Amino acid sequence: MRSTISPGASLDAPAAVAGPIIGLLWLIVDGGGFAEFVAVSVLAAVTALWWSAIGGSDPS
């Protein structure tokens, strides 16, 4: 059975994992509710993906 996940998506997964971690930290510091956790998690994940996209794949 072949995977339906594209190679680019699997490389972006570590950046997206940072979203909920940052959301939990924000929840602890700010004491917000579930909606705030979801909003911060999505914003952090999108920002991490965007940051890796503009950084490119050239490590030098």
Buried (B, 14 or more C-beta within 10 A) or exposed (E): EEEEEEEEEEEBEEBBEBBBEBBEEBBEEEEBEEEBBEEBBBBBBEBBBEEBEEEEEEEE
